[in-house]
């Protein structure tokens, strides 16, 4: 069964100076197809939201891994950012603004 890496962006908190803190987090998930991978990612994200008291952006992106087996739900990437933008505006600026669309 294939492995997928799924990225979710979270609003992690607000600093004393009013800037928002965002987390880009990628987890590995084993699933039979993309639909199952995204369903598992949504459930994992909800659990992380509750545990860490954060807010997830609704769009998740991912890719199918091409190698050895991984650990289901294992966090393979996390990075924090700060900005005075809202979660929606931060996501649009970081991920949608420079999105590649082939001709």
Gaussian input, Z-matrix of N, CA and C with variables (Angstrom, degrees):
# hf/3-21g

backbone

0 1
 N
 C     1     B1
 C     2     B2     1     A1
 N     3     B3     2     A2     1     D1
 C     4     B4     3     A3     2     D2
 C     5     B5     4     A4     3     D3
 N     6     B6     5     A5     4     D4
 C     7     B7     6     A6     5     D5
 C     8     B8     7     A7     6     D6
 N     9     B9     8     A8     7     D7
 C    10    B10     9     A9     8     D8
 C    11    B11    10    A10     9     D9
 N    12    B12    11    A11    10    D10
 C    13    B13    12    A12    11    D11
 C    14    B14    13    A13    12    D12
 N    15    B15    14    A14    13    D13
 C    16    B16    15    A15    14    D14
 C    17    B17    16    A16    15    D15
 N    18    B18    17    A17    16    D16
 C    19    B19    18    A18    17    D17
 C    20    B20    19    A19    18    D18
 N    21    B21    20    A20    19    D19
 C    22    B22    21    A21    20    D20
 C    23    B23    22    A22    21    D21
 N    24    B24    23    A23    22    D22
 C    25    B25    24    A24    23    D23
 C    26    B26    25    A25    24    D24
 N    27    B27    26    A26    25    D25
 C    28    B28    27    A27    26    D26
 C    29    B29    28    A28    27    D27
 N    30    B30    29    A29    28    D28
 C    31    B31    30    A30    29    D29
 C    32    B32    31    A31    30    D30
 N    33    B33    32    A32    31    D31
 C    34    B34    33    A33    32    D32
 C    35    B35    34    A34    33    D33
 N    36    B36    35    A35    34    D34
 C    37    B37    36    A36    35    D35
 C    38    B38    37    A37    36    D36
 N    39    B39    38    A38    37    D37
 C    40    B40    39    A39    38    D38
 C    41    B41    40    A40    39    D39
 N    42    B42    41    A41    40    D40
 C    43    B43    42    A42    41    D41
 C    44    B44    43    A43    42    D42
 N    45    B45    44    A44    43    D43
 C    46    B46    45    A45    44    D44
 C    47    B47    46    A46    45    D45
 N    48    B48    47    A47    46    D46
 C    49    B49    48    A48    47    D47
 C    50    B50    49    A49    48    D48
 N    51    B51    50    A50    49    D49
 C    52    B52    51    A51    50    D50
 C    53    B53    52    A52    51    D51
 N    54    B54    53    A53    52    D52
 C    55    B55    54    A54    53    D53
 C    56    B56    55    A55    54    D54
 N    57    B57    56    A56    55    D55
 C    58    B58    57    A57    56    D56
 C    59    B59    58    A58    57    D57
 N    60    B60    59    A59    58    D58
 C    61    B61    60    A60    59    D59
 C    62    B62    61    A61    60    D60
 N    63    B63    62    A62    61    D61
 C    64    B64    63    A63    62    D62
 C    65    B65    64    A64    63    D63
 N    66    B66    65    A65    64    D64
 C    67    B67    66    A66    65    D65
 C    68    B68    67    A67    66    D66
 N    69    B69    68    A68    67    D67
 C    70    B70    69    A69    68    D68
 C    71    B71    70    A70    69    D69
 N    72    B72    71    A71    70    D70
 C    73    B73    72    A72    71    D71
 C    74    B74    73    A73    72    D72
 N    75    B75    74    A74    73    D73
 C    76    B76    75    A75    74    D74
 C    77    B77    76    A76    75    D75
 N    78    B78    77    A77    76    D76
 C    79    B79    78    A78    77    D77
 C    80    B80    79    A79    78    D78
 N    81    B81    80    A80    79    D79
 C    82    B82    81    A81    80    D80
 C    83    B83    82    A82    81    D81
 N    84    B84    83    A83    82    D82
 C    85    B85    84    A84    83    D83
 C    86    B86    85    A85    84    D84
 N    87    B87    86    A86    85    D85
 C    88    B88    87    A87    86    D86
 C    89    B89    88    A88    87    D87
 N    90    B90    89    A89    88    D88
 C    91    B91    90    A90    89    D89
 C    92    B92    91    A91    90    D90
 N    93    B93    92    A92    91    D91
 C    94    B94    93    A93    92    D92
 C    95    B95    94    A94    93    D93
 N    96    B96    95    A95    94    D94
 C    97    B97    96    A96    95    D95
 C    98    B98    97    A97    96    D96
 N    99    B99    98    A98    97    D97
 C   100   B100    99    A99    98    D98
 C   101   B101   100   A100    99    D99
 N   102   B102   101   A101   100   D100
 C   103   B103   102   A102   101   D101
 C   104   B104   103   A103   102   D102
 N   105   B105   104   A104   103   D103
 C   106   B106   105   A105   104   D104
 C   107   B107   106   A106   105   D105
 N   108   B108   107   A107   106   D106
 C   109   B109   108   A108   107   D107
 C   110   B110   109   A109   108   D108
 N   111   B111   110   A110   109   D109
 C   112   B112   111   A111   110   D110
 C   113   B113   112   A112   111   D111
 N   114   B114   113   A113   112   D112
 C   115   B115   114   A114   113   D113
 C   116   B116   115   A115   114   D114
 N   117   B117   116   A116   115   D115
 C   118   B118   117   A117   116   D116
 C   119   B119   118   A118   117   D117
 N   120   B120   119   A119   118   D118
 C   121   B121   120   A120   119   D119
 C   122   B122   121   A121   120   D120
 N   123   B123   122   A122   121   D121
 C   124   B124   123   A123   122   D122
 C   125   B125   124   A124   123   D123
 N   126   B126   125   A125   124   D124
 C   127   B127   126   A126   125   D125
 C   128   B128   127   A127   126   D126
 N   129   B129   128   A128   127   D127
 C   130   B130   129   A129   128   D128
 C   131   B131   130   A130   129   D129
 N   132   B132   131   A131   130   D130
 C   133   B133   132   A132   131   D131
 C   134   B134   133   A133   132   D132
 N   135   B135   134   A134   133   D133
 C   136   B136   135   A135   134   D134
 C   137   B137   136   A136   135   D135
 N   138   B138   137   A137   136   D136
 C   139   B139   138   A138   137   D137
 C   140   B140   139   A139   138   D138
 N   141   B141   140   A140   139   D139
 C   142   B142   141   A141   140   D140
 C   143   B143   142   A142   141   D141
 N   144   B144   143   A143   142   D142
 C   145   B145   144   A144   143   D143
 C   146   B146   145   A145   144   D144
 N   147   B147   146   A146   145   D145
 C   148   B148   147   A147   146   D146
 C   149   B149   148   A148   147   D147
 N   150   B150   149   A149   148   D148
 C   151   B151   150   A150   149   D149
 C   152   B152   151   A151   150   D150
 N   153   B153   152   A152   151   D151
 C   154   B154   153   A153   152   D152
 C   155   B155   154   A154   153   D153
 N   156   B156   155   A155   154   D154
 C   157   B157   156   A156   155   D155
 C   158   B158   157   A157   156   D156
 N   159   B159   158   A158   157   D157
 C   160   B160   159   A159   158   D158
 C   161   B161   160   A160   159   D159
 N   162   B162   161   A161   160   D160
 C   163   B163   162   A162   161   D161
 C   164   B164   163   A163   162   D162
 N   165   B165   164   A164   163   D163
 C   166   B166   165   A165   164   D164
 C   167   B167   166   A166   165   D165
 N   168   B168   167   A167   166   D166
 C   169   B169   168   A168   167   D167
 C   170   B170   169   A169   168   D168
 N   171   B171   170   A170   169   D169
 C   172   B172   171   A171   170   D170
 C   173   B173   172   A172   171   D171
 N   174   B174   173   A173   172   D172
 C   175   B175   174   A174   173   D173
 C   176   B176   175   A175   174   D174
 N   177   B177   176   A176   175   D175
 C   178   B178   177   A177   176   D176
 C   179   B179   178   A178   177   D177
 N   180   B180   179   A179   178   D178
 C   181   B181   180   A180   179   D179
 C   182   B182   181   A181   180   D180
 N   183   B183   182   A182   181   D181
 C   184   B184   183   A183   182   D182
 C   185   B185   184   A184   183   D183
 N   186   B186   185   A185   184   D184
 C   187   B187   186   A186   185   D185
 C   188   B188   187   A187   186   D186
 N   189   B189   188   A188   187   D187
 C   190   B190   189   A189   188   D188
 C   191   B191   190   A190   189   D189
 N   192   B192   191   A191   190   D190
 C   193   B193   192   A192   191   D191
 C   194   B194   193   A193   192   D192
 N   195   B195   194   A194   193   D193
 C   196   B196   195   A195   194   D194
 C   197   B197   196   A196   195   D195
 N   198   B198   197   A197   196   D196
 C   199   B199   198   A198   197   D197
 C   200   B200   199   A199   198   D198
 N   201   B201   200   A200   199   D199
 C   202   B202   201   A201   200   D200
 C   203   B203   202   A202   201   D201
 N   204   B204   203   A203   202   D202
 C   205   B205   204   A204   203   D203
 C   206   B206   205   A205   204   D204
 N   207   B207   206   A206   205   D205
 C   208   B208   207   A207   206   D206
 C   209   B209   208   A208   207   D207
 N   210   B210   209   A209   208   D208
 C   211   B211   210   A210   209   D209
 C   212   B212   211   A211   210   D210
 N   213   B213   212   A212   211   D211
 C   214   B214   213   A213   212   D212
 C   215   B215   214   A214   213   D213
 N   216   B216   215   A215   214   D214
 C   217   B217   216   A216   215   D215
 C   218   B218   217   A217   216   D216
 N   219   B219   218   A218   217   D217
 C   220   B220   219   A219   218   D218
 C   221   B221   220   A220   219   D219
 N   222   B222   221   A221   220   D220
 C   223   B223   222   A222   221   D221
 C   224   B224   223   A223   222   D222
 N   225   B225   224   A224   223   D223
 C   226   B226   225   A225   224   D224
 C   227   B227   226   A226   225   D225
 N   228   B228   227   A227   226   D226
 C   229   B229   228   A228   227   D227
 C   230   B230   229   A229   228   D228
 N   231   B231   230   A230   229   D229
 C   232   B232   231   A231   230   D230
 C   233   B233   232   A232   231   D231
 N   234   B234   233   A233   232   D232
 C   235   B235   234   A234   233   D233
 C   236   B236   235   A235   234   D234
 N   237   B237   236   A236   235   D235
 C   238   B238   237   A237   236   D236
 C   239   B239   238   A238   237   D237
 N   240   B240   239   A239   238   D238
 C   241   B241   240   A240   239   D239
 C   242   B242   241   A241   240   D240
 N   243   B243   242   A242   241   D241
 C   244   B244   243   A243   242   D242
 C   245   B245   244   A244   243   D243
 N   246   B246   245   A245   244   D244
 C   247   B247   246   A246   245   D245
 C   248   B248   247   A247   246   D246
 N   249   B249   248   A248   247   D247
 C   250   B250   249   A249   248   D248
 C   251   B251   250   A250   249   D249
 N   252   B252   251   A251   250   D250
 C   253   B253   252   A252   251   D251
 C   254   B254   253   A253   252   D252
 N   255   B255   254   A254   253   D253
 C   256   B256   255   A255   254   D254
 C   257   B257   256   A256   255   D255
 N   258   B258   257   A257   256   D256
 C   259   B259   258   A258   257   D257
 C   260   B260   259   A259   258   D258
 N   261   B261   260   A260   259   D259
 C   262   B262   261   A261   260   D260
 C   263   B263   262   A262   261   D261
 N   264   B264   263   A263   262   D262
 C   265   B265   264   A264   263   D263
 C   266   B266   265   A265   264   D264
 N   267   B267   266   A266   265   D265
 C   268   B268   267   A267   266   D266
 C   269   B269   268   A268   267   D267
 N   270   B270   269   A269   268   D268
 C   271   B271   270   A270   269   D269
 C   272   B272   271   A271   270   D270
 N   273   B273   272   A272   271   D271
 C   274   B274   273   A273   272   D272
 C   275   B275   274   A274   273   D273
 N   276   B276   275   A275   274   D274
 C   277   B277   276   A276   275   D275
 C   278   B278   277   A277   276   D276
 N   279   B279   278   A278   277   D277
 C   280   B280   279   A279   278   D278
 C   281   B281   280   A280   279   D279
 N   282   B282   281   A281   280   D280
 C   283   B283   282   A282   281   D281
 C   284   B284   283   A283   282   D282
 N   285   B285   284   A284   283   D283
 C   286   B286   285   A285   284   D284
 C   287   B287   286   A286   285   D285
 N   288   B288   287   A287   286   D286
 C   289   B289   288   A288   287   D287
 C   290   B290   289   A289   288   D288
 N   291   B291   290   A290   289   D289
 C   292   B292   291   A291   290   D290
 C   293   B293   292   A292   291   D291
 N   294   B294   293   A293   292   D292
 C   295   B295   294   A294   293   D293
 C   296   B296   295   A295   294   D294
 N   297   B297   296   A296   295   D295
 C   298   B298   297   A297   296   D296
 C   299   B299   298   A298   297   D297
 N   300   B300   299   A299   298   D298
 C   301   B301   300   A300   299   D299
 C   302   B302   301   A301   300   D300
 N   303   B303   302   A302   301   D301
 C   304   B304   303   A303   302   D302
 C   305   B305   304   A304   303   D303
 N   306   B306   305   A305   304   D304
 C   307   B307   306   A306   305   D305
 C   308   B308   307   A307   306   D306

   B1=1.4552
   B2=1.5396
   B3=1.3344
   B4=1.4737
   B5=1.5317
   B6=1.3298
   B7=1.4594
   B8=1.5233
   B9=1.3249
   B10=1.4596
   B11=1.5235
   B12=1.3143
   B13=1.4646
   B14=1.5226
   B15=1.3365
   B16=1.4584
   B17=1.5284
   B18=1.3500
   B19=1.4667
   B20=1.5191
   B21=1.3339
   B22=1.4554
   B23=1.5277
   B24=1.3228
   B25=1.4603
   B26=1.5276
   B27=1.3290
   B28=1.4579
   B29=1.5189
   B30=1.3256
   B31=1.4576
   B32=1.5192
   B33=1.3223
   B34=1.4530
   B35=1.5243
   B36=1.3234
   B37=1.4649
   B38=1.5109
   B39=1.3235
   B40=1.4584
   B41=1.5224
   B42=1.3392
   B43=1.4567
   B44=1.5320
   B45=1.3163
   B46=1.4676
   B47=1.5214
   B48=1.3464
   B49=1.4721
   B50=1.5302
   B51=1.3345
   B52=1.4556
   B53=1.5171
   B54=1.3337
   B55=1.4648
   B56=1.5193
   B57=1.3333
   B58=1.4545
   B59=1.5216
   B60=1.3158
   B61=1.4589
   B62=1.5230
   B63=1.3354
   B64=1.4603
   B65=1.5155
   B66=1.3125
   B67=1.4543
   B68=1.5143
   B69=1.3202
   B70=1.4581
   B71=1.5202
   B72=1.3258
   B73=1.4613
   B74=1.5235
   B75=1.3290
   B76=1.4632
   B77=1.5243
   B78=1.3319
   B79=1.4653
   B80=1.5271
   B81=1.3265
   B82=1.4621
   B83=1.5205
   B84=1.3275
   B85=1.4600
   B86=1.5277
   B87=1.3054
   B88=1.4587
   B89=1.5204
   B90=1.3276
   B91=1.4644
   B92=1.5213
   B93=1.3222
   B94=1.4695
   B95=1.5269
   B96=1.3543
   B97=1.4684
   B98=1.5338
   B99=1.3422
   B100=1.4673
   B101=1.5237
   B102=1.3181
   B103=1.4651
   B104=1.5273
   B105=1.3119
   B106=1.4650
   B107=1.5259
   B108=1.3287
   B109=1.4710
   B110=1.5203
   B111=1.3412
   B112=1.4707
   B113=1.5287
   B114=1.3160
   B115=1.4685
   B116=1.5308
   B117=1.3327
   B118=1.4672
   B119=1.5249
   B120=1.3296
   B121=1.4639
   B122=1.5232
   B123=1.3185
   B124=1.4626
   B125=1.5276
   B126=1.3255
   B127=1.4711
   B128=1.5331
   B129=1.3188
   B130=1.4645
   B131=1.5203
   B132=1.3302
   B133=1.4590
   B134=1.5271
   B135=1.3201
   B136=1.4793
   B137=1.5238
   B138=1.3197
   B139=1.4653
   B140=1.5270
   B141=1.3434
   B142=1.4644
   B143=1.5249
   B144=1.3399
   B145=1.4693
   B146=1.5231
   B147=1.3188
   B148=1.4695
   B149=1.5207
   B150=1.3317
   B151=1.4661
   B152=1.5296
   B153=1.3236
   B154=1.4657
   B155=1.5270
   B156=1.3390
   B157=1.4657
   B158=1.5373
   B159=1.3262
   B160=1.4600
   B161=1.5210
   B162=1.3435
   B163=1.4652
   B164=1.5193
   B165=1.3269
   B166=1.4646
   B167=1.5172
   B168=1.3341
   B169=1.4628
   B170=1.5264
   B171=1.3310
   B172=1.4653
   B173=1.5306
   B174=1.3216
   B175=1.4667
   B176=1.5222
   B177=1.3318
   B178=1.4564
   B179=1.5235
   B180=1.3117
   B181=1.4522
   B182=1.5167
   B183=1.3315
   B184=1.4484
   B185=1.5064
   B186=1.3139
   B187=1.4572
   B188=1.5198
   B189=1.3130
   B190=1.4600
   B191=1.5227
   B192=1.3167
   B193=1.4613
   B194=1.5274
   B195=1.3103
   B196=1.4659
   B197=1.5221
   B198=1.2970
   B199=1.4573
   B200=1.5104
   B201=1.3192
   B202=1.4558
   B203=1.5289
   B204=1.3096
   B205=1.4574
   B206=1.5228
   B207=1.3232
   B208=1.4544
   B209=1.5256
   B210=1.3188
   B211=1.4648
   B212=1.5144
   B213=1.3357
   B214=1.4547
   B215=1.5280
   B216=1.3380
   B217=1.4555
   B218=1.5212
   B219=1.3188
   B220=1.4590
   B221=1.5280
   B222=1.3240
   B223=1.4633
   B224=1.5258
   B225=1.3404
   B226=1.4596
   B227=1.5240
   B228=1.3341
   B229=1.4568
   B230=1.5135
   B231=1.3157
   B232=1.4586
   B233=1.5170
   B234=1.3329
   B235=1.4564
   B236=1.5239
   B237=1.3315
   B238=1.4546
   B239=1.5237
   B240=1.3326
   B241=1.4559
   B242=1.5200
   B243=1.3305
   B244=1.4524
   B245=1.5201
   B246=1.3358
   B247=1.4577
   B248=1.5140
   B249=1.3135
   B250=1.4613
   B251=1.5244
   B252=1.3307
   B253=1.4595
   B254=1.5241
   B255=1.3332
   B256=1.4601
   B257=1.5280
   B258=1.3237
   B259=1.4627
   B260=1.5259
   B261=1.3441
   B262=1.4692
   B263=1.5328
   B264=1.3387
   B265=1.4689
   B266=1.5246
   B267=1.3280
   B268=1.4617
   B269=1.5221
   B270=1.3374
   B271=1.4591
   B272=1.5267
   B273=1.3358
   B274=1.4717
   B275=1.5157
   B276=1.3308
   B277=1.4636
   B278=1.5207
   B279=1.3224
   B280=1.4688
   B281=1.5228
   B282=1.3348
   B283=1.4566
   B284=1.5238
   B285=1.2931
   B286=1.4606
   B287=1.5225
   B288=1.3015
   B289=1.4663
   B290=1.5322
   B291=1.3049
   B292=1.4703
   B293=1.5288
   B294=1.3226
   B295=1.4540
   B296=1.5273
   B297=1.3055
   B298=1.4563
   B299=1.5207
   B300=1.3171
   B301=1.4663
   B302=1.5222
   B303=1.3215
   B304=1.4589
   B305=1.5251
   B306=1.3077
   B307=1.4684
   B308=1.5148
   A1=107.88
   A2=117.24
   A3=120.75
   A4=113.52
   A5=114.45
   A6=123.65
   A7=108.58
   A8=115.38
   A9=122.18
   A10=109.49
   A11=116.49
   A12=122.85
   A13=105.78
   A14=116.81
   A15=121.76
   A16=109.36
   A17=115.49
   A18=121.71
   A19=110.31
   A20=115.49
   A21=122.65
   A22=107.38
   A23=116.81
   A24=122.18
   A25=107.93
   A26=116.20
   A27=122.82
   A28=111.22
   A29=115.65
   A30=119.26
   A31=104.30
   A32=115.28
   A33=123.00
   A34=112.09
   A35=116.83
   A36=120.15
   A37=110.49
   A38=115.24
   A39=122.54
   A40=107.59
   A41=116.03
   A42=120.93
   A43=110.60
   A44=116.37
   A45=122.07
   A46=111.67
   A47=117.05
   A48=120.20
   A49=112.35
   A50=117.42
   A51=121.82
   A52=114.74
   A53=118.49
   A54=120.36
   A55=109.81
   A56=115.32
   A57=121.59
   A58=109.88
   A59=116.30
   A60=122.36
   A61=106.99
   A62=116.47
   A63=122.35
   A64=109.58
   A65=116.05
   A66=121.66
   A67=109.21
   A68=115.35
   A69=122.00
   A70=104.79
   A71=117.51
   A72=122.11
   A73=109.56
   A74=115.92
   A75=121.46
   A76=108.35
   A77=115.61
   A78=121.11
   A79=109.11
   A80=115.63
   A81=121.24
   A82=108.66
   A83=114.92
   A84=121.10
   A85=109.64
   A86=116.14
   A87=120.87
   A88=107.84
   A89=115.91
   A90=120.35
   A91=109.36
   A92=115.13
   A93=119.47
   A94=112.15
   A95=117.21
   A96=120.70
   A97=109.34
   A98=115.82
   A99=121.29
   A100=112.48
   A101=117.93
   A102=120.49
   A103=111.19
   A104=116.10
   A105=119.53
   A106=110.68
   A107=117.53
   A108=120.76
   A109=111.10
   A110=116.73
   A111=119.79
   A112=111.37
   A113=118.30
   A114=120.66
   A115=110.34
   A116=116.52
   A117=119.97
   A118=110.46
   A119=117.23
   A120=120.64
   A121=110.73
   A122=116.96
   A123=120.94
   A124=110.11
   A125=117.29
   A126=121.28
   A127=110.52
   A128=117.17
   A129=121.05
   A130=109.97
   A131=116.54
   A132=121.77
   A133=111.22
   A134=116.70
   A135=120.08
   A136=110.98
   A137=116.87
   A138=120.58
   A139=110.14
   A140=116.92
   A141=120.83
   A142=110.61
   A143=117.36
   A144=121.22
   A145=110.52
   A146=116.61
   A147=121.16
   A148=112.05
   A149=117.07
   A150=121.21
   A151=112.28
   A152=117.20
   A153=121.44
   A154=112.93
   A155=117.66
   A156=122.71
   A157=110.53
   A158=115.67
   A159=123.67
   A160=109.32
   A161=117.11
   A162=122.18
   A163=108.78
   A164=117.03
   A165=122.07
   A166=111.33
   A167=115.97
   A168=120.77
   A169=106.25
   A170=119.09
   A171=120.37
   A172=115.42
   A173=119.02
   A174=119.93
   A175=110.36
   A176=115.72
   A177=122.06
   A178=107.89
   A179=116.51
   A180=121.26
   A181=108.59
   A182=116.24
   A183=118.13
   A184=112.65
   A185=113.50
   A186=120.25
   A187=108.98
   A188=115.06
   A189=120.71
   A190=109.02
   A191=116.02
   A192=121.95
   A193=109.78
   A194=116.29
   A195=119.75
   A196=109.62
   A197=115.35
   A198=118.68
   A199=111.20
   A200=114.79
   A201=121.59
   A202=111.10
   A203=116.17
   A204=121.98
   A205=111.05
   A206=115.05
   A207=122.86
   A208=108.49
   A209=116.92
   A210=121.93
   A211=107.86
   A212=117.81
   A213=123.54
   A214=111.10
   A215=116.89
   A216=122.54
   A217=114.29
   A218=118.18
   A219=122.57
   A220=110.38
   A221=116.38
   A222=120.69
   A223=108.91
   A224=116.79
   A225=119.89
   A226=112.58
   A227=117.90
   A228=121.01
   A229=109.24
   A230=116.21
   A231=122.12
   A232=107.50
   A233=116.66
   A234=121.29
   A235=108.16
   A236=116.43
   A237=121.61
   A238=110.28
   A239=116.08
   A240=123.75
   A241=107.93
   A242=117.25
   A243=119.81
   A244=109.57
   A245=115.27
   A246=121.20
   A247=109.15
   A248=116.77
   A249=119.81
   A250=110.77
   A251=117.78
   A252=122.35
   A253=110.96
   A254=116.77
   A255=121.75
   A256=108.79
   A257=117.24
   A258=121.37
   A259=110.71
   A260=117.60
   A261=121.38
   A262=111.22
   A263=116.93
   A264=120.67
   A265=111.38
   A266=117.63
   A267=120.91
   A268=110.28
   A269=115.92
   A270=120.63
   A271=110.39
   A272=116.80
   A273=121.06
   A274=111.00
   A275=117.00
   A276=120.81
   A277=111.67
   A278=117.13
   A279=120.32
   A280=113.00
   A281=117.65
   A282=119.06
   A283=114.60
   A284=118.98
   A285=120.20
   A286=113.13
   A287=117.53
   A288=122.38
   A289=112.20
   A290=116.75
   A291=120.96
   A292=112.04
   A293=116.53
   A294=120.71
   A295=110.57
   A296=115.74
   A297=121.91
   A298=109.66
   A299=116.80
   A300=123.21
   A301=107.93
   A302=118.49
   A303=121.12
   A304=111.59
   A305=115.54
   A306=120.50
   A307=111.09
   D1=136.72
   D2=-176.20
   D3=-69.16
   D4=160.42
   D5=174.97
   D6=-111.99
   D7=143.52
   D8=-179.94
   D9=-126.45
   D10=147.67
   D11=171.36
   D12=-110.41
   D13=122.81
   D14=-176.15
   D15=-120.38
   D16=128.20
   D17=-179.63
   D18=-100.02
   D19=134.33
   D20=172.77
   D21=-129.03
   D22=142.33
   D23=176.85
   D24=-107.98
   D25=133.35
   D26=-177.30
   D27=-121.49
   D28=147.55
   D29=165.43
   D30=-86.99
   D31=114.95
   D32=-169.85
   D33=-90.67
   D34=-24.39
   D35=-179.30
   D36=164.20
   D37=-171.90
   D38=178.67
   D39=-131.54
   D40=130.81
   D41=178.42
   D42=-77.96
   D43=166.68
   D44=180.00
   D45=-59.04
   D46=-29.42
   D47=-179.50
   D48=-83.47
   D49=4.10
   D50=177.58
   D51=91.52
   D52=-6.82
   D53=179.02
   D54=-74.77
   D55=138.98
   D56=176.46
   D57=-77.59
   D58=148.06
   D59=175.26
   D60=-112.34
   D61=127.64
   D62=-178.76
   D63=-117.57
   D64=147.27
   D65=175.86
   D66=-120.02
   D67=130.06
   D68=170.75
   D69=-100.20
   D70=120.57
   D71=-173.08
   D72=-132.13
   D73=132.75
   D74=179.16
   D75=-121.64
   D76=131.32
   D77=176.64
   D78=-121.73
   D79=153.71
   D80=176.56
   D81=-97.28
   D82=138.46
   D83=-178.67
   D84=-138.51
   D85=137.50
   D86=175.03
   D87=-96.03
   D88=129.60
   D89=-177.19
   D90=-153.97
   D91=158.85
   D92=-179.05
   D93=-76.90
   D94=-24.75
   D95=179.75
   D96=-161.19
   D97=178.98
   D98=-178.28
   D99=-60.95
   D100=-40.19
   D101=-179.52
   D102=-60.46
   D103=-45.54
   D104=178.81
   D105=-67.08
   D106=-40.03
   D107=178.79
   D108=-59.88
   D109=-44.33
   D110=-179.67
   D111=-69.78
   D112=-35.17
   D113=176.64
   D114=-65.03
   D115=-42.83
   D116=177.91
   D117=-66.27
   D118=-38.33
   D119=179.11
   D120=-64.56
   D121=-39.47
   D122=178.86
   D123=-63.30
   D124=-44.40
   D125=179.26
   D126=-65.40
   D127=-43.20
   D128=179.60
   D129=-63.55
   D130=-40.38
   D131=-179.91
   D132=-64.22
   D133=-42.23
   D134=177.88
   D135=-61.79
   D136=-41.48
   D137=178.32
   D138=-64.05
   D139=-42.29
   D140=178.80
   D141=-64.70
   D142=-40.75
   D143=176.49
   D144=-55.91
   D145=-46.94
   D146=-179.10
   D147=-67.23
   D148=-44.20
   D149=-177.72
   D150=-68.34
   D151=-41.10
   D152=-174.57
   D153=-97.80
   D154=-3.73
   D155=-177.58
   D156=54.81
   D157=54.35
   D158=179.35
   D159=-124.01
   D160=171.47
   D161=178.67
   D162=-120.39
   D163=127.57
   D164=-179.02
   D165=-90.34
   D166=141.02
   D167=167.69
   D168=-71.75
   D169=140.17
   D170=-174.35
   D171=-68.34
   D172=-21.39
   D173=-179.15
   D174=-87.68
   D175=129.81
   D176=175.28
   D177=-120.71
   D178=141.27
   D179=178.45
   D180=-123.53
   D181=157.05
   D182=-179.10
   D183=-163.94
   D184=-179.02
   D185=176.72
   D186=-151.10
   D187=155.43
   D188=178.58
   D189=-82.84
   D190=130.03
   D191=179.19
   D192=-74.35
   D193=152.39
   D194=178.71
   D195=-130.91
   D196=75.38
   D197=-179.33
   D198=-171.84
   D199=-151.44
   D200=-178.24
   D201=-69.42
   D202=166.55
   D203=178.55
   D204=-62.48
   D205=148.34
   D206=178.98
   D207=-116.70
   D208=-172.75
   D209=177.85
   D210=-103.85
   D211=122.76
   D212=-176.79
   D213=-59.14
   D214=125.90
   D215=178.40
   D216=81.56
   D217=2.56
   D218=-178.17
   D219=-71.00
   D220=131.71
   D221=177.96
   D222=-75.85
   D223=120.70
   D224=-179.19
   D225=-109.73
   D226=-5.59
   D227=178.02
   D228=-159.66
   D229=138.25
   D230=173.10
   D231=-152.55
   D232=132.64
   D233=178.27
   D234=-144.85
   D235=137.46
   D236=179.93
   D237=-102.69
   D238=145.74
   D239=178.37
   D240=-132.65
   D241=158.52
   D242=172.26
   D243=-129.15
   D244=144.83
   D245=-176.59
   D246=-165.27
   D247=155.60
   D248=173.92
   D249=-89.32
   D250=1.97
   D251=177.73
   D252=-75.65
   D253=156.13
   D254=172.13
   D255=-72.22
   D256=169.14
   D257=177.99
   D258=-58.03
   D259=-46.48
   D260=179.93
   D261=-60.99
   D262=-46.47
   D263=-177.75
   D264=-69.76
   D265=-38.16
   D266=177.02
   D267=-61.50
   D268=-46.57
   D269=-179.68
   D270=-60.47
   D271=-46.38
   D272=-179.70
   D273=-62.35
   D274=-42.64
   D275=-178.65
   D276=-67.85
   D277=-42.37
   D278=-175.75
   D279=-80.38
   D280=-37.84
   D281=-171.27
   D282=-112.05
   D283=-32.96
   D284=-175.69
   D285=-92.76
   D286=-32.67
   D287=-175.10
   D288=-58.04
   D289=-38.99
   D290=-175.47
   D291=-112.28
   D292=23.82
   D293=-178.70
   D294=-65.68
   D295=137.63
   D296=-178.80
   D297=-86.98
   D298=128.86
   D299=176.13
   D300=-125.16
   D301=104.66
   D302=-179.47
   D303=-60.63
   D304=149.43
   D305=-180.00
   D306=-76.94

